[in-house]
């Protein structure tokens, strides 16, 4: 996916995160905004991002100036350290 600026904050969209994690796990995240169709959440302890497509089926890591699709397990391992 091409580089997209995360300059859209607006109203938080918690639905993609809630479809992936339990309510207890969701409480560990802050909503940071969106980059196109990707919702950006930041873990309160690790300070790492969990980037989820609005459909909750796609996960991304920001690398080299663009969002690259990764697996769900890779995304969760990255965020949880």
C-alpha positions as CSV (number, residue, x, y, z in Angstrom):
1,X,0.0,0.0,0.0
2,X,1.3,3.4,-0.9
3,X,2.2,5.9,1.8
4,X,-0.8,7.6,3.4
5,X,-0.5,10.4,5.9
6,X,-2.2,9.7,9.2
7,X,-3.7,13.2,9.3
8,X,-7.3,12.1,9.8
9,X,-8.2,11.8,13.5
10,X,-11.9,12.6,13.7
11,X,-14.2,10.4,15.7
12,X,-12.5,7.3,17.0
13,X,-13.4,4.1,15.3
14,X,-13.0,1.2,17.8
15,X,-14.9,-1.4,15.8
16,X,-11.9,-3.0,14.0
17,X,-10.0,-3.3,17.2
18,X,-13.0,-4.7,19.1
19,X,-13.5,-7.4,16.4
20,X,-9.9,-8.5,17.0
21,X,-9.3,-8.2,20.7
22,X,-11.3,-8.7,23.9
23,X,-12.7,-5.7,25.8
24,X,-9.9,-6.1,28.4
25,X,-7.2,-6.1,25.7
26,X,-8.8,-3.1,23.9
27,X,-8.5,-1.0,27.1
28,X,-4.7,-1.2,26.6
29,X,-4.9,0.9,23.3
30,X,-5.3,4.5,22.4
31,X,-6.9,5.6,19.2
32,X,-4.4,7.5,17.1
33,X,-6.4,8.2,13.9
34,X,-6.6,6.7,10.4
35,X,-4.6,6.5,7.3
36,X,-7.0,6.0,4.4
37,X,-8.8,2.7,5.2
38,X,-6.4,1.8,8.0
39,X,-7.3,2.5,11.7
40,X,-4.3,3.3,13.9
41,X,-4.1,2.2,17.5
42,X,-1.2,2.6,19.9
43,X,-0.5,0.2,22.8
44,X,-0.2,2.1,26.1
45,X,2.7,0.0,27.5
46,X,4.8,-1.0,24.4
47,X,4.0,2.3,22.5
48,X,3.8,0.2,19.3
49,X,1.1,0.6,16.8
50,X,-1.5,-2.0,15.8
51,X,-2.8,-0.9,12.3
52,X,-6.0,-2.6,11.3
53,X,-8.0,-2.3,8.1
54,X,-11.6,-1.2,8.6
55,X,-12.7,-4.7,7.7
56,X,-10.6,-6.2,10.6
57,X,-9.2,-8.7,8.2
58,X,-6.1,-6.8,7.1
59,X,-3.1,-5.7,9.3
60,X,-0.3,-3.4,8.5
61,X,3.1,-2.3,9.6
62,X,4.5,1.1,8.7
63,X,7.9,0.6,7.2
64,X,10.0,2.6,4.8
65,X,7.4,5.4,4.5
66,X,4.5,3.1,3.6
67,X,2.0,0.7,5.1
68,X,2.9,-2.9,4.3
69,X,0.4,-5.7,4.8
70,X,1.4,-8.3,7.4
71,X,-0.4,-11.3,9.1
72,X,-2.6,-10.9,12.1
73,X,-0.1,-13.0,14.2
74,X,2.8,-10.8,13.1
75,X,0.9,-7.6,14.0
76,X,-0.1,-8.9,17.4
77,X,3.5,-10.2,18.1
78,X,4.9,-6.8,17.1
79,X,2.6,-4.8,19.4
80,X,2.8,-7.1,22.4
81,X,6.6,-7.3,22.2
